[in-house]
Every structure is written in structure tokens, then in C-alpha cells.
Amino acid sequence: MTQPPVSTEMVESVGIIRFNRPDVLNALNPATVTALVQAVLSLISEQGARCIVLTGAGRAFSSGADLSGGDDGNAATANRAEAVLQKFYHPMLRTLRDCPVPLVTAVNGPAVGAGMSIALMGDIITASQDAYFLQAFARIGLVPDSGSSWLLPRLVGAARARELSLLAEKLPAEKALNWGLVNRVYPADTLMAETLKIAKSLADGPVNGLSRIRKLYWESDRNSFEDQLNLEDELQLAASLGPEFAEGVAAFTEKRAPDFRKVSAGRA
């Protein structure tokens, strides 16, 4: 029986998605990225996930696009490569960008090419000490894709982004932490346990408010300062009229911890 390209599980209110092609280091193909989109939407809408953790099965996060070809691969012909990006990868990246709950990526091993781009989509990025990041495109005569040329300069600056893309050298997890590319680095055997602590903390939070925070930061790079002030006003008004703010104020007044779960089962 063929294994699905991604697997899912719920741990309390945290939805965990794993790339599930360990025999090819979780290489990406259209079936995998389509399954990733479906998993995100299903965990949130059908199972009530309040936070998503994305990681890989086996010893890799993802080795990037599967270049083996075939009907379900990323065939190395120009027209097909462009079509695959536009039909499968771009919608998947937009789904991750627009995710209405916090997204945590747990990089358990190599994150290469498009796999690196997906890893960098996390609001919080954790990594194993054994992990590394690699912009491998130049090694095969291609240019960065899957959003990496947008993400990298904003995370590590233009000079380091060009270095990673032009030299195509591995970036070890500890160095990635020093560069500000990831948030936390853990020993391999504690990565998921520590990541789940973070994810559960986010899941216990004001999920509608956290969704609005995500929107603020995704929009900030394309907005002028005035536009960003206006967006802050818009989202702050919506937040202030919602039940999460009321619960937060009540908890502060009553000197207790807020219980956002009871007031934010739905997301706005």
C-alpha cells in the first residue's frame, strides 16, 4: 500500500503535518504540495487546530523538488517547470502565508531548495542541531524560486541572501540561528518536544489576535509606513471589539490567567 505523501496528527489543539517521503528525503512533487495544502485546511477547518507544526519524517525536512521526472515529478523541462510552479507550488505557498493560525516549522534535517523556502514560511522556525539549509538552485543552473528570493533578504539581509544563492553552500543550523534565519536550535532528540511546547503555547493564545499579527507582518513589507499605520488601526479595532480582548481584560482585572480557548473557538 502506497504511503500518503504527507501525514497528519492532532496533539491536543496542535495539528502536526509531516512530509512523508523519507526514502527520497521528503523530496517535493505536485502530489506532496497538494497534500500539504489539503492537510493545512483540513486540520484547521475539520479538526479545530489552533496551531500548525510542519516537519519531515525521517532524517530530512525536505530535499527540495523531486527532479526524477515522471508524470508526478518536477520534470526538468522549462515549460513544465514553470507550469508546476504556478499550478502547485505558488498556491501552496499562498496557503501557508494566509494560514489563519500560527505556523511553526520544525526543521529536523536538511532543508534544500523549495524545501528551504517552505521551512522559512514558519512564524516560528525551530531546527535540529543536525539540520542545515541550502539554496541549491545554482548547482543545477537554476534561479531561486518558491519565494526564496523574497524571503531570504528580509530574514538575513541582501548580502547574505546573495551569498547563499550564488555560492550554494550549506548553512548549518547554529549559523542560521546566529544570522537570524531561525528562532531556536535544539538537539535532534528534543526538537519535537520543545517545538510542541511552543506550539501548545500559541494554541492556548488568542487565535484571532495571532492571526491578525500574522497579517500585519506579512503586509508590512509591501506597505508604506502610512499604509501600515492604517492597517494597524483596522486590525486593532477588530481585535478590540472581539471576545478575546474582553477575556484578556477580565482576566487582568480578576488576577487570573486568560482562557482564550473558551472565547475563540471560531476565527475571524
C-alpha positions, 0 to 999 in steps of 0.5 A, spaced: 500 500 500 502 506 497 504 511 503 500 518 503 505 523 501 504 527 507 501 525 514 497 528 519 496 528 527 492 532 532 496 533 539 491 536 543 489 543 539 496 542 535 495 539 528 502 536 526 503 535 518 509 531 516 512 530 509 512 523 508 517 521 503 523 519 507 526 514 502 527 520 497 528 525 503 521 528 503 523 530 496 517 535 493 512 533 487 505 536 485 502 530 489 506 532 496 504 540 495 497 538 494 497 534 500 500 539 504 495 544 502 489 539 503 492 537 510 493 545 512 485 546 511 483 540 513 486 540 520 484 547 521 477 547 518 475 539 520 479 538 526 479 545 530 487 546 530 489 552 533 496 551 531 500 548 525 507 544 526 510 542 519 516 537 519 519 531 515 519 524 517 525 521 517 532 524 517 530 530 512 525 536 512 525 536 505 530 535 499 527 540 495 523 538 488 523 531 486 527 532 479 526 524 477 521 526 472 515 522 471 508 524 470 508 526 478 515 529 478 518 536 477 520 534 470 526 538 468 523 541 462 522 549 462 515 549 460 513 544 465 517 547 470 514 553 470 507 550 469 508 546 476 510 552 479 504 556 478 499 550 478 502 547 485 507 550 488 505 558 488 498 556 491 501 552 496 505 557 498 499 562 498 496 557 503 501 557 508 502 565 508 494 566 509 494 560 514 489 563 519 493 560 525 500 560 527 505 556 523 511 553 526 516 549 522 520 544 525 526 543 521 529 536 523 534 535 517 536 538 511 532 543 508 534 544 500 531 548 495 523 549 495 524 545 501 528 551 504 523 556 502 517 552 505 521 551 512 522 559 512 514 560 511 514 558 519 512 564 524 516 560 528 522 556 525 525 551 530 531 546 527 535 540 529 542 541 531 543 536 525 539 540 520 542 545 515 539 549 509 541 550 502 539 554 496 541 549 491 538 552 485 545 554 482 548 547 482 543 545 477 543 552 473 537 554 476 534 561 479 531 561 486 524 560 486 518 558 491 519 565 494 526 564 496 528 570 493 523 574 497 524 571 503 531 570 504 533 578 504 528 580 509 530 574 514 538 575 513 539 581 509 541 582 501 548 580 502 547 574 505 541 572 501 546 573 495 551 569 498 547 563 499 544 563 492 550 564 488 555 560 492 550 554 494 553 552 500 550 549 506 548 553 512 548 549 518 543 550 523 547 554 529 549 559 523 542 560 521 540 561 528 546 566 529 544 570 522 537 570 524 534 565 519 531 561 525 528 562 532 531 556 536 536 550 535 535 544 539 538 537 539 535 532 534 532 528 540 528 534 543 526 538 537 519 535 537 518 536 544 520 543 545 517 545 538 510 542 541 511 546 547 511 552 543 506 550 539 501 548 545 503 555 547 500 559 541 494 554 541 492 556 548 493 564 545 488 568 542 487 565 535 484 571 532 489 576 535 495 571 532 492 571 526 491 578 525 499 579 527 500 574 522 497 579 517 500 585 519 507 582 518 506 579 512 503 586 509 508 590 512 513 589 507 509 591 501 506 597 505 508 604 506 509 606 513 502 610 512 499 604 509 501 600 515 499 605 520 492 604 517 492 597 517 494 597 524 488 601 526 483 596 522 486 590 525 486 593 532 479 595 532 477 588 530 481 585 535 478 590 540 471 589 539 472 581 539 471 576 545 478 575 546 480 582 548 474 582 553 477 575 556 484 578 556 481 584 560 477 580 565 482 576 566 487 582 568 482 585 572 480 578 576 488 576 577 487 570 573 490 567 567 486 568 560 482 562 557 482 564 550 480 557 548 473 558 551 472 565 547 475 563 540 473 557 538 471 560 531 476 565 527 475 571 524 
